[in-house]
Structure formats: C-alpha cells, structure tokens
Amino acid sequence: MNHLKIFIIVSLSLILGINNYSFSEELNKANTSEQVKPARFKQLSMEELNVYQQPLGQQVMKVSSIGLGGPYNPLLRSPVMGQRMFDLLYYLRWNSSVPLRLNEFAILIIGRQWRSQVEWYAHAPLAIKAGLSPDIVATLKMQKRPEKMAEDEALVYDFVTELTQNKFVSDATFEKARKVFSEQQLVDLTTITGTYVTVAMLLSMAEESVPTGKELPFKPGEP
C-alpha cells in the first residue's frame, strides 16, 4: 500500500510541477502512515493472571514451548473452558493411544491445512524429534502428499485428509486403517484431528503469531 502512495506522490510532483510541494515530507508520511495493528488479545504474563487464571497458567508454563502464547493466551480468557481444553490437549499430546510420531503428523496436517503459523512453529520440530522424516515434513509444508511414507504414516495422512477435506472417511481407507490401528486409536486420531482444528481456529480468531523475534514458518504471499 505504501509503495502505491509513493508512486502517486512522485507522479504528482513530476506531472504537476509543484514548486512548493514538500516531497520529502509527504514521502516520509507515506512510509510511516501504516500503523502496527494492535493485538486482538493482549499477551498475558503470569503476573497479570487473576486467581481463576493462575492455576491454568502454572500448568501451561510447565509444558508449553511458547509459554502463555499461542492458543493459551485466548484460552486464559475463559479459564474454566481453558482448563478443560488443556486437560484434553494434555491427554492427546502425552497419553494418547496413537504413537507420538503419528500424533504429531496429524497435528501438522491440520496446521498446514489452516496455514497455522503457531501450530507449525511448535509442532514441526516435535514431529521430527518424534521420528517423522524431515522430508515428509518439508513436503507437507509444500502442500504435497509426502512420498516414501511408512504404512501407518500414509494411513494417518489419508484418514485425516479425507475426514477434514471430504467430511467423511471412505470405506476403503477405514478398512485399511482398522487393520493397522485399534478402535481406541481410531477414536483418538479423530479427536486429535478435531481438537487441533479448534486450536487452529482459536489461533486464527485471536491472530496469534510465533514468539517475538522468531521466523514465521509461512512467509507473506506463500500459500
């Protein structure tokens, strides 16, 4: 937008030949007129939490790689619901019947569908640490179906993608999945999928981003 303003200013000064036109002053205005958009939810610190928020904040700080940022910042505004959400996320992250490598893969699939800066920033390193191939992560980031996936990884990709994109899981995919995963794992995988859609929605609604000074996974203009 500022580039357009500068172009207009330069054009006017050349076409109209304005002698008293303060070009440098107007150019400076064009460069500084774009204001930083205020945060939708002020970032809370532990010191700012009230008695209802503090127990949740203390639990978050023990496990979160981004502190009270990301989804926790808006969730703290509704501490009772936030506590229920935290408990669900705690189960899905550390007590799910789905192996951690596949758990993180499912989260990344959702994060990429939503172009969620925070989900990708937080979970891409966790997925690789859990054993997911960096090549799979890189290919998924390019919005392509990864090649050379293990059988269980391919099933997670197809299951999650069908469920979110088609709004159902085909009989063929379900039959393949039930041969590899238990019924509990299929239920947990579905819950992981839906829960991280909710997380992505919270992040999008609140316009939360990665910690200050950290690089965005998805650059401006990238799909």
Stockholm file with secondary structure:
# STOCKHOLM 1.0

chainA/1-223         MNHLKIFIIVSLSLILGINNYSFSEELNKANTSEQVKPARFKQLSMEELNVYQQPLGQQVMKVSSIGLGGPYNPLLRSPVMGQRMFDLLYYLRWNSSVPLRLNEFAILIIGRQWRSQVEWYAHAPLAIKAGLSPDIVATLKMQKRPEKMAEDEALVYDFVTELTQNKFVSDATFEKARKVFSEQQLVDLTTITGTYVTVAMLLSMAEESVPTGKELPFKPGEP
#=GR chainA/1-223 SS CHHHHHHHHHHHHHHHCCTTCCHHHHHHHHHHCCCCCCCSSCCCCGGGCCTTTHHHHHHHHHHCTTTTCTTHHHHTTSHHHHHHHHHHHHHHHHTCSSCHHHHHHHHHHHHHHTTCHHHHHHHHHHHHHTTCCHHHHHHHHTTSCCSSCCHHHHHHHHHHHIIIIISSCCHHHHHHHHHHSCHHHHHHHHHHHHHHHHHHHHHHHHTCCSCTTCCCSSCTTCC
#=GC SS_cons         CHHHHHHHHHHHHHHHCCTTCCHHHHHHHHHHCCCCCCCSSCCCCGGGCCTTTHHHHHHHHHHCTTTTCTTHHHHTTSHHHHHHHHHHHHHHHHTCSSCHHHHHHHHHHHHHHTTCHHHHHHHHHHHHHTTCCHHHHHHHHTTSCCSSCCHHHHHHHHHHHIIIIISSCCHHHHHHHHHHSCHHHHHHHHHHHHHHHHHHHHHHHHTCCSCTTCCCSSCTTCC
//
